[in-house]
């Protein structure tokens, strides 16, 4: 009995240590599995948030599917379409300069990709352009900006009429301010304008493709003391203040320069919208050009005199097609053409495809360009300041 006790104790200790080692290995493996699952869940959650999908626990049925269309349109118009067009341009230039031999199967697949991908992109871009023109409501947008610019111009004229010393304390302070800030006026106005513009963009009020015009106008109309730090630095460097506080002087200067700053901000707001409309039109035209370039290489029957078909002749054909609409109908009426190639009327699909693009150019010009020209002709002096 005396010998069995220690042996049983040793055996129990060995079993305990073995169980502990097994449990430690099991716990380590379980912890590694748990950590791996948590990492995968974090990646999955980030991907769902990026593309606008709902959380996994809430998307149990297909009816819960949600897509962030604004983010998708932004990604398509700012990255996908320009990136693909840039890749094609680089590939065409390299092929034209080097002329490296490529197998016919690869060349054929490349031409089919040009045709399919950029035909789809052209159709999508035409739909996006029409949606944005309707969403922005250009008439209401220009009317609102024009009324705001008129009010600030009136305030600016009243401010300019108040210059001079009228004998009062305010008049003497205004005269002193004009003398001191005469050389730094443009720098101060530009600094405040830049500070406001950065704040408007950071707030997301001008996020493409659905900007919040009301929020942007409200931010311009607000008197933001926290945005006057650049002006305070300019005042402290250029104005001999003595014991006067620089932030107080910067607020007085901002009150005096506010109408001019707001006019410049409204001008930048307008030019941003015009640049976005122009960029969308140019991107759609580039996608259409690449699509008909691929179409001419896939099917040699879409144009007569296939030997004359080249990237330059196709560009001239597209320009000729764009000039046959809106106010440029005299080319159709007088049967004038700048294109060295002519479309084959028997290529029905290609004929209707080009007709859709021609109608898009006409409607886009009628719906946006005329409104822009009317606004520019009425407010060209403000735009040139």
C-alpha positions as a Markdown table, in Angstrom:
| # | Residue | x | y | z |
|---|---|---|---|---|
| 1 | Unk | 0.0 | 0.0 | 0.0 |
| 2 | Unk | 2.9 | 2.3 | 0.7 |
| 3 | Unk | 4.3 | 1.8 | -2.8 |
| 4 | Unk | 1.0 | 2.2 | -4.6 |
| 5 | Unk | 0.3 | 5.7 | -3.2 |
| 6 | Unk | 3.2 | 7.5 | -4.8 |
| 7 | Unk | 2.7 | 5.7 | -8.1 |
| 8 | Unk | -0.9 | 6.7 | -8.2 |
| 9 | Unk | 0.1 | 10.3 | -7.3 |
| 10 | Unk | 2.6 | 10.3 | -10.2 |
| 11 | Unk | 0.2 | 8.8 | -12.6 |
| 12 | Unk | -2.5 | 11.4 | -11.6 |
| 13 | Unk | 0.0 | 14.2 | -12.0 |
| 14 | Unk | 1.0 | 12.9 | -15.4 |
| 15 | Unk | -2.6 | 12.7 | -16.5 |
| 16 | Unk | -3.2 | 16.2 | -15.2 |
| 17 | Unk | -0.2 | 17.6 | -17.0 |
| 18 | Unk | -1.3 | 15.8 | -20.2 |
| 19 | Unk | -4.8 | 17.2 | -20.0 |
| 20 | Unk | -3.4 | 20.7 | -19.3 |
| 21 | Unk | -1.1 | 20.4 | -22.4 |
| 22 | Unk | -4.0 | 19.2 | -24.5 |
| 23 | Unk | -6.2 | 21.9 | -23.2 |
| 24 | Unk | -3.5 | 24.6 | -23.9 |
| 25 | Unk | -3.1 | 23.3 | -27.5 |
| 26 | Unk | -6.9 | 23.2 | -27.9 |
| 27 | Unk | -7.3 | 26.6 | -26.5 |
| 28 | Unk | -4.5 | 27.9 | -28.7 |
| 29 | Unk | -6.1 | 26.4 | -31.8 |
| 30 | Unk | -9.5 | 27.6 | -30.7 |
| 31 | Unk | -8.1 | 31.1 | -30.1 |
| 32 | Unk | -6.4 | 31.1 | -33.5 |
| 33 | Unk | -9.7 | 30.1 | -35.2 |
| 34 | Unk | -11.6 | 32.8 | -33.3 |
| 35 | Unk | -9.0 | 35.4 | -34.3 |
| 36 | Unk | -9.1 | 34.3 | -37.9 |
| 37 | Unk | -12.9 | 34.5 | -37.9 |
| 38 | Unk | -12.8 | 38.0 | -36.3 |
| 39 | Unk | -10.3 | 39.2 | -39.0 |
| 40 | Unk | -12.5 | 37.8 | -41.8 |
| 41 | Unk | -15.6 | 39.4 | -40.2 |
| 42 | Unk | -13.8 | 42.7 | -40.0 |
| 43 | Unk | -12.7 | 42.6 | -43.7 |
| 44 | Unk | -16.3 | 41.5 | -44.7 |
| 45 | Unk | -17.8 | 44.4 | -42.7 |
| 46 | Unk | -15.4 | 46.9 | -44.3 |
| 47 | Unk | -16.2 | 45.7 | -47.8 |
| 48 | Unk | -19.9 | 45.9 | -47.1 |
| 49 | Unk | -19.6 | 49.4 | -45.8 |
| 50 | Unk | -17.5 | 50.4 | -48.8 |
| 51 | Unk | -20.0 | 49.2 | -51.4 |
| 52 | Unk | -23.1 | 50.2 | -49.5 |
| 53 | Unk | -24.3 | 46.7 | -48.5 |
| 54 | Unk | -26.2 | 46.3 | -45.2 |
| 55 | Unk | -24.7 | 44.4 | -42.3 |
| 56 | Unk | -24.7 | 40.6 | -42.6 |
| 57 | Unk | -27.1 | 40.0 | -39.8 |
| 58 | Unk | -29.7 | 42.3 | -41.4 |
| 59 | Unk | -29.5 | 41.0 | -44.9 |
| 60 | Unk | -31.1 | 37.6 | -44.5 |
| 61 | Unk | -33.4 | 38.0 | -47.5 |
| 62 | Unk | -32.8 | 39.4 | -51.1 |
| 63 | Unk | -35.4 | 42.1 | -50.4 |
| 64 | Unk | -32.9 | 43.7 | -48.0 |
| 65 | Unk | -30.4 | 44.3 | -50.8 |
| 66 | Unk | -29.3 | 48.0 | -50.9 |
| 67 | Unk | -26.8 | 49.7 | -53.3 |
| 68 | Unk | -25.3 | 53.1 | -52.8 |
| 69 | Unk | -26.0 | 54.3 | -56.3 |
| 70 | Unk | -24.4 | 57.7 | -55.8 |
| 71 | Unk | -21.1 | 56.2 | -54.7 |
| 72 | Unk | -21.3 | 53.7 | -57.7 |
| 73 | Unk | -21.9 | 56.6 | -60.2 |
| 74 | Unk | -19.1 | 58.6 | -58.6 |
| 75 | Unk | -16.7 | 55.6 | -58.9 |
| 76 | Unk | -17.8 | 54.9 | -62.5 |
| 77 | Unk | -17.4 | 58.5 | -63.8 |
| 78 | Unk | -14.3 | 59.4 | -61.8 |
| 79 | Unk | -12.3 | 56.2 | -62.0 |
| 80 | Unk | -13.6 | 53.4 | -64.1 |
| 81 | Unk | -14.4 | 55.2 | -67.4 |
| 82 | Unk | -11.4 | 57.6 | -67.4 |
| 83 | Unk | -9.1 | 54.8 | -66.4 |
| 84 | Unk | -10.2 | 52.5 | -69.1 |
| 85 | Unk | -10.1 | 55.3 | -71.7 |
| 86 | Unk | -6.5 | 56.1 | -70.6 |
| 87 | Unk | -5.4 | 52.5 | -70.9 |
| 88 | Unk | -6.8 | 52.3 | -74.4 |
| 89 | Unk | -5.1 | 55.5 | -75.5 |
| 90 | Unk | -1.8 | 54.3 | -74.1 |
| 91 | Unk | -2.2 | 50.9 | -75.8 |
| 92 | Unk | -3.1 | 52.6 | -79.2 |
| 93 | Unk | -0.1 | 55.0 | -79.0 |
| 94 | Unk | 2.3 | 52.2 | -78.1 |
| 95 | Unk | 1.0 | 50.0 | -80.9 |
| 96 | Unk | 1.3 | 52.9 | -83.3 |
| 97 | Unk | 4.8 | 53.8 | -82.3 |
| 98 | Unk | 6.3 | 50.3 | -81.8 |
| 99 | Unk | 4.2 | 48.2 | -84.1 |
| 100 | Unk | 5.0 | 45.1 | -82.2 |
| 101 | Unk | 3.6 | 41.9 | -83.8 |
| 102 | Unk | 0.6 | 40.5 | -81.9 |
| 103 | Unk | -1.2 | 37.3 | -82.6 |
| 104 | Unk | -4.5 | 37.6 | -84.5 |
| 105 | Unk | -6.5 | 36.0 | -81.7 |
| 106 | Unk | -5.3 | 38.6 | -79.2 |
| 107 | Unk | -5.9 | 41.5 | -81.6 |
| 108 | Unk | -9.4 | 40.2 | -82.3 |
| 109 | Unk | -10.2 | 39.8 | -78.6 |
| 110 | Unk | -8.9 | 43.3 | -77.9 |
| 111 | Unk | -11.2 | 44.8 | -80.6 |
| 112 | Unk | -14.2 | 43.0 | -79.3 |
| 113 | Unk | -13.4 | 44.2 | -75.8 |
| 114 | Unk | -13.3 | 47.8 | -77.1 |
| 115 | Unk | -16.6 | 47.4 | -78.8 |
| 116 | Unk | -18.5 | 45.7 | -75.9 |
| 117 | Unk | -17.0 | 47.6 | -73.0 |
| 118 | Unk | -17.1 | 51.1 | -74.4 |
| 119 | Unk | -20.5 | 50.6 | -76.0 |
| 120 | Unk | -21.9 | 49.8 | -72.6 |
| 121 | Unk | -20.0 | 52.7 | -71.1 |
| 122 | Unk | -21.4 | 55.1 | -73.7 |
| 123 | Unk | -24.9 | 54.0 | -73.0 |
| 124 | Unk | -24.3 | 54.3 | -69.2 |
| 125 | Unk | -22.7 | 57.7 | -69.5 |
| 126 | Unk | -25.6 | 59.0 | -71.7 |
| 127 | Unk | -28.1 | 57.9 | -69.0 |
| 128 | Unk | -26.0 | 59.5 | -66.2 |
| 129 | Unk | -25.8 | 62.8 | -68.2 |
| 130 | Unk | -29.5 | 62.9 | -68.6 |
| 131 | Unk | -30.1 | 62.0 | -65.0 |
| 132 | Unk | -27.7 | 64.7 | -63.7 |
| 133 | Unk | -29.3 | 67.4 | -65.9 |
| 134 | Unk | -32.7 | 66.6 | -64.5 |
| 135 | Unk | -31.4 | 66.2 | -61.0 |
| 136 | Unk | -29.6 | 69.5 | -60.9 |
| 137 | Unk | -32.5 | 71.5 | -62.4 |
| 138 | Unk | -30.2 | 74.0 | -64.1 |
| 139 | Unk | -32.8 | 76.7 | -64.5 |
| 140 | Unk | -33.5 | 76.7 | -60.7 |
| 141 | Unk | -29.7 | 76.4 | -60.0 |
| 142 | Unk | -28.7 | 79.4 | -62.2 |
| 143 | Unk | -31.7 | 81.5 | -60.9 |
| 144 | Unk | -30.6 | 80.9 | -57.3 |
| 145 | Unk | -26.9 | 81.7 | -58.0 |
| 146 | Unk | -27.8 | 84.7 | -60.0 |
| 147 | Unk | -30.0 | 86.2 | -57.3 |
| 148 | Unk | -27.3 | 85.6 | -54.7 |
| 149 | Unk | -24.7 | 87.2 | -56.9 |
| 150 | Unk | -27.0 | 90.2 | -57.5 |
| 151 | Unk | -27.5 | 90.7 | -53.8 |
| 152 | Unk | -23.8 | 90.6 | -53.1 |
| 153 | Unk | -23.0 | 93.0 | -55.9 |
| 154 | Unk | -25.5 | 95.4 | -54.5 |
| 155 | Unk | -23.9 | 95.1 | -51.1 |
| 156 | Unk | -20.4 | 95.6 | -52.7 |
| 157 | Unk | -21.5 | 98.8 | -54.4 |
| 158 | Unk | -22.9 | 100.1 | -51.2 |
| 159 | Unk | -19.7 | 99.3 | -49.4 |
| 160 | Unk | -17.7 | 101.1 | -52.1 |
| 161 | Unk | -19.9 | 104.1 | -51.8 |
| 162 | Unk | -19.1 | 104.3 | -48.1 |
| 163 | Unk | -15.4 | 104.9 | -48.6 |
| 164 | Unk | -13.9 | 108.1 | -47.3 |
| 165 | Unk | -13.8 | 109.9 | -44.0 |
| 166 | Unk | -17.2 | 111.4 | -43.1 |
| 167 | Unk | -15.9 | 112.7 | -39.7 |
| 168 | Unk | -17.4 | 109.9 | -37.6 |
| 169 | Unk | -15.3 | 107.4 | -35.7 |
| 170 | Unk | -16.5 | 104.6 | -38.1 |
| 171 | Unk | -15.4 | 106.7 | -41.0 |
| 172 | Unk | -12.0 | 107.3 | -39.6 |
| 173 | Unk | -11.6 | 103.7 | -38.9 |
| 174 | Unk | -12.7 | 102.8 | -42.4 |
| 175 | Unk | -10.2 | 105.2 | -43.9 |
| 176 | Unk | -7.4 | 103.8 | -41.8 |
| 177 | Unk | -8.3 | 100.3 | -42.7 |
| 178 | Unk | -8.3 | 101.1 | -46.4 |
| 179 | Unk | -4.8 | 102.7 | -46.1 |
| 180 | Unk | -3.4 | 99.8 | -44.2 |
| 181 | Unk | -4.9 | 97.0 | -46.2 |
| 182 | Unk | -4.4 | 98.6 | -49.6 |
| 183 | Unk | -1.4 | 96.4 | -50.5 |
| 184 | Unk | -2.8 | 93.3 | -48.8 |
| 185 | Unk | -6.4 | 93.4 | -49.9 |
| 186 | Unk | -6.1 | 90.8 | -52.7 |
| 187 | Unk | -4.1 | 88.5 | -50.4 |
| 188 | Unk | -6.7 | 88.8 | -47.6 |
| 189 | Unk | -9.7 | 88.1 | -49.9 |
| 190 | Unk | -7.9 | 85.2 | -51.5 |
| 191 | Unk | -7.0 | 83.6 | -48.1 |
| 192 | Unk | -10.6 | 83.8 | -46.8 |
| 193 | Unk | -12.0 | 82.6 | -50.1 |
| 194 | Unk | -9.7 | 79.6 | -50.0 |
| 195 | Unk | -10.6 | 78.8 | -46.4 |
| 196 | Unk | -14.3 | 78.9 | -47.0 |
| 197 | Unk | -14.0 | 76.8 | -50.2 |
| 198 | Unk | -12.0 | 74.1 | -48.3 |
| 199 | Unk | -14.6 | 74.0 | -45.6 |
| 200 | Unk | -17.5 | 73.6 | -48.1 |
| 201 | Unk | -15.7 | 70.7 | -49.9 |
| 202 | Unk | -14.8 | 69.1 | -46.5 |
| 203 | Unk | -18.5 | 69.2 | -45.5 |
| 204 | Unk | -19.6 | 67.2 | -48.5 |
| 205 | Unk | -22.0 | 69.8 | -49.8 |
| 206 | Unk | -20.6 | 69.6 | -53.3 |
| 207 | Unk | -20.2 | 65.9 | -53.5 |
| 208 | Unk | -20.7 | 64.6 | -57.0 |
| 209 | Unk | -23.2 | 63.6 | -58.5 |
| 210 | Unk | -25.8 | 65.0 | -56.1 |
| 211 | Unk | -24.6 | 68.2 | -54.5 |
| 212 | Unk | -26.6 | 70.0 | -51.8 |
| 213 | Unk | -26.9 | 73.5 | -53.3 |
| 214 | Unk | -28.8 | 74.8 | -50.3 |
| 215 | Unk | -26.2 | 73.6 | -47.8 |
| 216 | Unk | -23.4 | 75.1 | -49.9 |
| 217 | Unk | -25.2 | 78.5 | -50.1 |
| 218 | Unk | -25.9 | 78.4 | -46.4 |
| 219 | Unk | -22.2 | 77.8 | -45.7 |
| 220 | Unk | -21.2 | 80.8 | -47.9 |
| 221 | Unk | -23.7 | 83.1 | -46.2 |
| 222 | Unk | -22.6 | 82.2 | -42.7 |
| 223 | Unk | -20.1 | 84.3 | -40.8 |
| 224 | Unk | -17.6 | 81.7 | -39.6 |
| 225 | Unk | -15.0 | 83.0 | -37.1 |
| 226 | Unk | -13.2 | 79.7 | -37.1 |
| 227 | Unk | -12.3 | 80.2 | -40.8 |
| 228 | Unk | -10.6 | 83.6 | -40.3 |
| 229 | Unk | -7.3 | 82.1 | -39.1 |
| 230 | Unk | -5.4 | 82.8 | -42.4 |
| 231 | Unk | -6.7 | 86.4 | -42.3 |
| 232 | Unk | -5.6 | 86.8 | -38.7 |
| 233 | Unk | -2.1 | 85.7 | -39.7 |
| 234 | Unk | -2.0 | 88.2 | -42.6 |
| 235 | Unk | -3.2 | 91.0 | -40.3 |
| 236 | Unk | -0.7 | 90.3 | -37.6 |
| 237 | Unk | 2.1 | 90.4 | -40.2 |
| 238 | Unk | 1.1 | 93.5 | -42.2 |
| 239 | Unk | -0.9 | 95.7 | -39.9 |
| 240 | Unk | 0.8 | 97.5 | -36.9 |
| 241 | Unk | -1.8 | 96.7 | -34.3 |
| 242 | Unk | 0.0 | 97.6 | -31.1 |
| 243 | Unk | -2.2 | 96.4 | -28.2 |
| 244 | Unk | -5.3 | 95.7 | -30.4 |
| 245 | Unk | -6.3 | 92.1 | -30.8 |
| 246 | Unk | -5.6 | 90.6 | -34.3 |
| 247 | Unk | -8.7 | 88.4 | -34.3 |
| 248 | Unk | -10.9 | 91.4 | -33.7 |
| 249 | Unk | -9.3 | 93.4 | -36.5 |
| 250 | Unk | -9.7 | 90.4 | -38.8 |
| 251 | Unk | -13.4 | 90.2 | -38.1 |
| 252 | Unk | -13.8 | 93.9 | -38.9 |
| 253 | Unk | -11.9 | 93.3 | -42.2 |
| 254 | Unk | -14.1 | 90.3 | -43.0 |
| 255 | Unk | -17.2 | 92.3 | -42.5 |
| 256 | Unk | -15.9 | 94.9 | -44.9 |
| 257 | Unk | -14.7 | 92.4 | -47.6 |
| 258 | Unk | -17.6 | 89.9 | -47.1 |
| 259 | Unk | -19.6 | 90.9 | -50.3 |
| 260 | Unk | -16.5 | 90.5 | -52.6 |
| 261 | Unk | -15.6 | 87.2 | -51.0 |
| 262 | Unk | -19.1 | 85.8 | -51.4 |
| 263 | Unk | -19.2 | 86.9 | -55.1 |
| 264 | Unk | -16.0 | 85.0 | -55.7 |
| 265 | Unk | -17.3 | 81.9 | -53.9 |
| 266 | Unk | -20.5 | 81.9 | -56.0 |
| 267 | Unk | -18.3 | 82.2 | -59.1 |
| 268 | Unk | -16.3 | 79.2 | -58.0 |
| 269 | Unk | -19.4 | 77.3 | -57.3 |
| 270 | Unk | -20.8 | 78.1 | -60.7 |
| 271 | Unk | -17.5 | 77.2 | -62.5 |
| 272 | Unk | -17.4 | 73.9 | -60.7 |
| 273 | Unk | -20.8 | 72.9 | -62.0 |
| 274 | Unk | -19.9 | 74.0 | -65.5 |
| 275 | Unk | -16.7 | 72.0 | -65.4 |
| 276 | Unk | -18.5 | 68.9 | -64.2 |
| 277 | Unk | -21.1 | 69.2 | -67.0 |
| 278 | Unk | -18.3 | 69.7 | -69.6 |
| 279 | Unk | -16.3 | 66.8 | -68.2 |
| 280 | Unk | -19.2 | 64.4 | -68.4 |
| 281 | Unk | -19.9 | 65.4 | -72.0 |
| 282 | Unk | -16.2 | 65.0 | -73.0 |
| 283 | Unk | -16.0 | 61.6 | -71.2 |
| 284 | Unk | -19.1 | 60.4 | -73.0 |
| 285 | Unk | -17.7 | 61.5 | -76.4 |
| 286 | Unk | -14.4 | 59.7 | -75.7 |
| 287 | Unk | -16.3 | 56.5 | -74.8 |
| 288 | Unk | -18.3 | 56.8 | -78.0 |
| 289 | Unk | -15.2 | 57.3 | -80.1 |
| 290 | Unk | -13.5 | 54.2 | -78.7 |
| 291 | Unk | -16.6 | 52.2 | -79.2 |
| 292 | Unk | -16.9 | 53.1 | -83.0 |
| 293 | Unk | -13.2 | 52.6 | -83.3 |
| 294 | Unk | -13.6 | 49.0 | -82.1 |
| 295 | Unk | -16.7 | 48.5 | -84.2 |
| 296 | Unk | -14.9 | 49.5 | -87.4 |
| 297 | Unk | -12.2 | 47.0 | -86.6 |
| 298 | Unk | -14.6 | 44.2 | -85.7 |
| 299 | Unk | -16.9 | 44.7 | -88.7 |
| 300 | Unk | -15.4 | 46.1 | -91.8 |
| 301 | Unk | -18.8 | 46.8 | -93.4 |
| 302 | Unk | -19.9 | 49.7 | -91.2 |
| 303 | Unk | -18.1 | 52.2 | -93.3 |
| 304 | Unk | -17.6 | 52.5 | -97.0 |
| 305 | Unk | -14.0 | 52.6 | -98.3 |
| 306 | Unk | -12.6 | 50.6 | -95.5 |
| 307 | Unk | -9.1 | 51.5 | -96.6 |
| 308 | Unk | -9.6 | 55.1 | -95.6 |
| 309 | Unk | -10.8 | 54.2 | -92.0 |
| 310 | Unk | -8.2 | 55.3 | -89.4 |
| 311 | Unk | -8.4 | 56.8 | -85.9 |
| 312 | Unk | -8.2 | 60.3 | -87.4 |
| 313 | Unk | -10.9 | 59.7 | -90.0 |
| 314 | Unk | -13.2 | 58.2 | -87.3 |
| 315 | Unk | -12.6 | 61.3 | -85.1 |
| 316 | Unk | -13.6 | 63.5 | -88.0 |
| 317 | Unk | -16.7 | 61.3 | -88.6 |
| 318 | Unk | -17.7 | 61.8 | -84.9 |
| 319 | Unk | -17.1 | 65.5 | -85.1 |
| 320 | Unk | -19.3 | 65.6 | -88.3 |
| 321 | Unk | -21.9 | 63.6 | -86.5 |
| 322 | Unk | -21.9 | 66.0 | -83.5 |
| 323 | Unk | -22.3 | 69.0 | -85.8 |
| 324 | Unk | -25.5 | 67.7 | -87.3 |
| 325 | Unk | -27.9 | 68.8 | -84.7 |
| 326 | Unk | -29.1 | 71.7 | -82.5 |
| 327 | Unk | -28.0 | 74.9 | -84.2 |
| 328 | Unk | -25.7 | 73.1 | -86.6 |
| 329 | Unk | -28.4 | 71.7 | -88.8 |
| 330 | Unk | -27.2 | 73.8 | -91.7 |
| 331 | Unk | -24.6 | 71.1 | -92.4 |
| 332 | Unk | -27.4 | 68.6 | -92.9 |
| 333 | Unk | -29.5 | 71.0 | -94.9 |
| 334 | Unk | -26.6 | 72.0 | -97.2 |
| 335 | Unk | -25.2 | 68.5 | -97.3 |
| 336 | Unk | -21.8 | 69.6 | -96.1 |
| 337 | Unk | -19.4 | 67.1 | -94.4 |
| 338 | Unk | -16.0 | 67.2 | -92.9 |
| 339 | Unk | -15.7 | 63.4 | -92.6 |
| 340 | Unk | -13.6 | 61.5 | -95.2 |
| 341 | Unk | -15.6 | 58.3 | -94.6 |
| 342 | Unk | -19.3 | 57.6 | -94.9 |
| 343 | Unk | -21.4 | 55.2 | -92.9 |
| 344 | Unk | -22.9 | 52.1 | -94.6 |
| 345 | Unk | -26.7 | 52.4 | -94.5 |
| 346 | Unk | -27.1 | 48.7 | -94.5 |
| 347 | Unk | -25.3 | 48.4 | -91.1 |
| 348 | Unk | -28.6 | 48.9 | -89.2 |
| 349 | Unk | -27.3 | 48.4 | -85.6 |
| 350 | Unk | -24.4 | 50.8 | -86.1 |
| 351 | Unk | -26.6 | 53.3 | -87.8 |
| 352 | Unk | -29.1 | 53.4 | -84.9 |
| 353 | Unk | -26.2 | 53.4 | -82.4 |
| 354 | Unk | -24.8 | 56.6 | -83.9 |
| 355 | Unk | -28.3 | 58.1 | -84.1 |
| 356 | Unk | -28.7 | 57.7 | -80.3 |
| 357 | Unk | -25.4 | 59.5 | -79.8 |
| 358 | Unk | -26.5 | 62.3 | -82.2 |
| 359 | Unk | -29.8 | 62.7 | -80.4 |
| 360 | Unk | -27.9 | 62.8 | -77.0 |
| 361 | Unk | -25.7 | 65.6 | -78.3 |
| 362 | Unk | -28.7 | 67.6 | -79.5 |
| 363 | Unk | -30.6 | 67.2 | -76.3 |
| 364 | Unk | -27.6 | 67.9 | -74.1 |
| 365 | Unk | -26.8 | 71.1 | -76.0 |
| 366 | Unk | -30.4 | 72.3 | -75.9 |
| 367 | Unk | -30.8 | 71.5 | -72.2 |
| 368 | Unk | -27.5 | 72.8 | -70.7 |
| 369 | Unk | -25.4 | 74.8 | -73.1 |
| 370 | Unk | -28.1 | 77.4 | -73.9 |
| 371 | Unk | -28.7 | 78.0 | -70.2 |
| 372 | Unk | -25.0 | 78.3 | -69.5 |
| 373 | Unk | -24.6 | 80.8 | -72.4 |
| 374 | Unk | -27.5 | 82.9 | -71.3 |
| 375 | Unk | -26.1 | 83.1 | -67.8 |
| 376 | Unk | -22.5 | 83.9 | -69.0 |
| 377 | Unk | -23.8 | 86.6 | -71.3 |
| 378 | Unk | -25.7 | 88.3 | -68.5 |
| 379 | Unk | -23.0 | 87.9 | -65.8 |
| 380 | Unk | -19.7 | 87.8 | -67.8 |
| 381 | Unk | -18.2 | 90.7 | -65.8 |
| 382 | Unk | -18.6 | 88.8 | -62.5 |
| 383 | Unk | -17.1 | 85.6 | -64.1 |
| 384 | Unk | -14.0 | 87.6 | -65.2 |
| 385 | Unk | -13.2 | 89.1 | -61.9 |
